[in-house]
Amino acid sequence: MTRREIHDNPDTPLTVILSPSSHTNHTTVMMGVSWQTPDQKVFIEEHLPAYFQHLPDGTVKSAFWPDFFNKWFKAWPLPEPSPTSSRRR
């Protein structure tokens, strides 16, 4: 799979994923607006080597994700729920 990014407008970067189809000679193009901010994208990319280090020994769930999310939510905390937000009862 090949990933290309288009930055015609820096406020709405698009990611294009080119995926060769297994049953045809055509390439499928999937485009969408990026969900993460530029800083979040850098954060994710900086943590990819650690993710891949944990894959062979199966410790992604127990060692990588807890550390990753701890750092993520320190950098980007969840907003406090508003009084009008729906609550589960």
C-alpha positions in Angstrom: 0.0 0.0 0.0 1.3 3.4 -0.9 0.4 6.5 1.0 0.6 10.0 -0.5 -0.4 13.3 1.1 -1.8 16.2 -0.7 -1.3 19.6 0.9 -3.1 22.0 -1.5 -4.7 23.6 1.5 -2.7 23.3 4.8 -5.9 23.6 6.8 -7.4 20.5 5.3 -4.7 18.1 4.3 -5.9 15.0 2.4 -4.4 11.6 2.7 -4.6 9.4 -0.4 -4.0 5.7 0.0 -3.2 3.8 -3.2 -4.1 0.2 -2.8 -3.5 -2.3 -5.6 -6.6 -4.5 -6.0 -5.9 -8.2 -5.6 -8.4 -9.2 -8.3 -7.7 -6.5 -11.0 -4.8 -4.6 -12.4 -6.4 -1.3 -11.2 -5.4 0.8 -8.2 -8.1 2.0 -5.8 -7.8 5.5 -4.6 -9.3 6.4 -1.2 -9.3 10.1 -0.1 -10.5 11.8 3.0 -9.8 14.7 5.3 -7.3 14.0 8.0 -8.8 13.6 11.5 -5.7 14.6 13.4 -4.0 17.9 13.7 -0.5 18.4 12.3 1.0 18.1 15.9 -1.0 14.9 16.5 0.3 13.5 13.3 3.9 14.2 14.3 3.2 12.6 17.7 1.8 9.5 16.1 4.7 9.2 13.6 7.2 9.7 16.4 5.7 6.7 18.2 5.6 4.3 15.2 9.1 2.9 15.9 8.1 1.9 19.4 4.9 0.3 18.1 6.8 -1.8 15.6 9.3 -2.8 18.3 6.5 -4.3 20.4 4.9 -6.2 17.6 7.2 -9.2 17.4 6.9 -10.1 21.1 3.1 -9.3 21.3 3.5 -6.5 23.9 1.7 -3.8 21.9 -1.4 -4.1 24.1 0.3 -4.3 27.4 3.4 -2.1 26.9 2.9 0.2 24.0 -0.7 1.4 24.2 -0.8 2.4 27.9 2.3 4.6 27.5 1.1 6.0 24.2 -2.3 7.0 25.5 -0.9 8.4 28.7 1.3 10.7 26.7 -1.5 11.5 24.2 -4.1 12.5 26.8 -1.5 14.7 28.6 -0.9 16.5 25.4 -4.6 16.5 24.3 -6.9 16.1 27.3 -10.5 15.2 26.7 -12.9 18.2 27.2 -15.0 18.2 30.4 -18.5 16.9 29.7 -21.1 19.7 29.3 -24.3 19.7 31.3 -26.2 19.2 28.1 -24.2 16.2 26.9 -26.0 12.9 26.9 -25.3 10.6 29.8 -25.7 6.9 30.1 -28.0 5.8 32.8 
